[in-house]
């Protein structure tokens, strides 16, 4: 071997450094791939699937016709049979009481839970609201259905004025504890826009249309909608 060949051959230290760089690049690529893939999606629900929307006046469609409320619009978007289980003025505790009958009657495979707004308006203890949501989600699971939690924005005069309502923080904790999806911002974003509201608390027809589209996009991201 001549001197030129020896100069072209990498030293053991250089070879080790090159191998470490290649290994680091492979690990980085694998990490980025895992991050891109994210959590595995849920199985899609076929058209005709029974779905329950459990909520208060935001779900019932206060100020709009039943056909204009987001559960009906979501049914048209997905092909699901979406039962509007919204009752104006309902608290989480009241919804908990009527849930067993709704589960028995409609046998939903998915329940969209949008509760807590009236609890906050009435300044009920947050611990009570959280306990009720825990019981609601446990009953849904025991029934064999899946659940998605919809966060309601915390009532805020400043948020309404400056158009930046935000979800109450406890929804994320509840969703994490039950290991289920949370749609955090859809309601807050709609209710932050005065043009989307029929009164200070409720969406108008345009607001329900926008909300249904946001919910559909979120449910598609989760995997339930196609």
C-alpha positions in Angstrom: 0.0 0.0 0.0 1.5 3.3 -1.0 1.3 6.6 1.0 -1.6 7.9 -1.1 -3.7 4.8 -0.3 -2.9 5.2 3.4 -4.0 8.9 3.3 -7.3 8.0 1.8 -8.2 5.3 4.3 -10.0 6.8 7.3 -8.5 6.4 10.7 -10.4 4.4 13.3 -11.4 7.6 15.1 -12.7 9.2 12.0 -14.6 6.1 11.0 -16.2 5.9 14.5 -17.2 9.6 14.2 -18.8 8.9 10.8 -20.7 5.9 12.1 -22.0 7.9 15.0 -23.2 10.7 12.7 -25.1 8.1 10.5 -26.6 6.5 13.6 -27.7 10.0 14.9 -29.3 10.8 11.5 -31.2 7.5 11.5 -32.5 8.1 15.0 -33.6 11.6 14.1 -35.4 10.3 11.0 -37.2 7.7 13.1 -38.2 10.2 15.7 -39.6 12.6 13.0 -41.5 9.7 11.4 -43.1 8.7 14.7 -44.1 12.3 15.3 -45.6 12.6 11.9 -47.6 9.4 12.3 -48.8 10.4 15.8 -51.4 8.4 17.6 -53.2 5.7 15.7 -56.6 6.9 14.5 -59.9 5.4 15.8 -61.9 3.2 13.5 -64.3 5.1 11.3 -68.0 4.9 12.0 -70.1 3.8 8.9 -73.2 5.7 7.8 -76.2 4.8 9.8 -74.2 4.5 13.0 -76.3 5.7 16.1 -74.6 8.7 17.7 -75.8 10.6 20.8 -75.1 14.4 21.2 -75.4 14.9 25.0 -75.5 18.5 26.0 -77.4 21.7 27.0 -78.8 24.6 24.9 -75.7 24.8 22.8 -76.5 21.3 21.6 -80.3 21.6 21.7 -80.1 24.6 19.3 -81.5 27.4 21.4 -82.8 30.1 19.0 -82.6 27.9 15.8 -84.8 25.1 14.4 -83.9 21.5 15.1 -82.7 21.1 11.5 -80.3 24.1 11.9 -78.7 22.8 15.1 -75.2 21.2 14.8 -76.3 17.6 15.6 -78.6 17.6 12.6 -76.0 19.2 10.4 -73.4 16.7 11.6 -75.7 13.9 10.7 -76.0 15.2 7.2 -72.3 15.6 6.9 -71.5 12.1 8.2 -74.5 9.9 7.4 -74.8 9.0 11.0 -78.1 8.9 12.9 -77.3 11.7 15.4 -79.8 12.0 18.3 -80.0 15.5 19.7 -79.8 14.9 23.4 -79.4 18.5 24.3 -81.7 20.1 26.9 -81.7 23.9 27.5 -80.5 24.8 30.9 -79.1 21.4 31.7 -76.2 21.0 34.1 -73.8 18.1 34.1 -75.7 16.7 37.0 -79.1 16.8 35.2 -77.5 15.2 32.1 -76.1 12.4 34.3 -79.5 11.6 35.6 -81.1 11.3 32.1 -78.2 9.5 30.5 -79.1 5.9 31.3 -82.5 6.2 29.6 -80.9 7.8 26.5 -78.3 5.0 26.3 -80.9 2.3 26.7 -83.3 3.8 24.1 -80.8 4.8 21.4 -77.9 2.3 21.9 -75.3 4.8 20.5 -71.9 3.6 19.5 -70.5 7.1 20.1 -71.5 9.9 22.5 -70.5 13.5 22.0 -70.5 15.1 25.5 -70.8 18.9 25.5 -71.6 19.8 29.1 -70.4 22.2 31.8 -71.5 25.6 30.5 -74.5 25.9 32.8 -72.5 24.6 35.8 -70.0 27.5 35.2 -72.8 30.1 34.7 -74.4 29.0 37.9 -71.0 28.9 39.7 -71.4 25.4 40.8 -68.3 23.9 42.4 -65.8 22.8 39.7 -65.1 19.6 41.6 -68.8 18.7 41.3 -68.8 19.3 37.5 -65.7 17.2 37.1 -67.2 14.4 39.2 -70.3 14.4 37.1 -68.4 14.3 33.8 -66.3 11.4 35.2 -69.6 9.5 36.0 -71.0 10.3 32.6 -68.0 9.1 30.7 -67.8 5.9 32.9 -71.4 5.1 32.1 -70.8 5.6 28.4 -67.9 3.2 28.6 -69.8 0.7 30.6 -72.5 0.8 28.0 -70.0 -0.2 25.4 -69.9 3.1 23.5 -67.1 5.5 22.8 -67.0 9.1 23.8 -65.6 12.4 22.7 -65.6 15.4 25.0 -66.4 18.9 23.8 -65.0 21.7 25.9 -67.3 24.6 26.7 -65.7 28.0 27.0 -65.5 29.5 30.5 -67.9 32.5 30.8 -65.9 35.7 30.5 -67.1 39.2 30.0 -63.6 40.2 28.8 -63.4 37.2 26.5 -66.7 38.1 24.9 -65.6 41.8 24.5 -62.2 40.9 23.0 -63.5 37.9 21.1 -61.1 35.4 22.6 -63.1 33.0 24.7 -61.2 29.9 25.8 -62.1 26.5 27.0 -62.1 25.8 30.8 -58.9 24.0 31.7 -60.5 21.1 33.5 -61.7 19.5 30.3 -58.2 18.5 29.3 -57.7 16.8 32.7 -60.9 14.9 32.4 -60.1 13.7 28.8 -56.6 12.7 29.8 -57.9 10.7 32.8 -60.3 8.8 30.6 -58.0 8.5 27.7 -60.4 9.9 25.2 -60.4 12.6 22.5 -61.1 16.2 23.4 -62.4 18.8 21.0 -61.1 21.8 22.8 -61.5 24.9 20.7 -64.5 24.5 18.4 -67.2 25.9 20.7 -64.9 28.7 21.9 -63.9 29.8 18.4 -67.6 30.0 17.3 -68.8 31.8 20.4 -65.9 34.3 20.2 -67.3 35.6 16.9 -70.3 38.0 17.3 -71.4 37.3 13.8 -71.9 33.6 14.7 -74.2 34.3 17.7 -77.9 34.9 18.0 -77.5 36.2 21.6 -74.6 36.5 24.0 -74.5 32.8 24.8 -75.8 30.9 21.8 -74.8 30.3 18.2 -77.1 31.5 15.4 -77.8 29.3 12.3 -74.5 30.4 10.7 -72.7 29.6 14.0 -74.2 26.1 14.1 -73.2 25.5 10.5 -69.6 26.6 11.3 -69.6 24.5 14.5 -70.8 21.4 12.6 -68.0 21.9 10.1 -65.4 22.3 12.9 -66.7 19.2 14.7 -66.7 17.2 11.4 -63.0 18.2 10.8 -62.0 17.2 14.3 -63.9 13.9 14.2 -62.3 13.2 10.8 -58.9 13.9 12.4 -59.7 11.5 15.3 -60.7 8.9 12.8 -64.4 8.5 13.5 -65.6 10.5 10.4 -64.7 9.9 6.8 
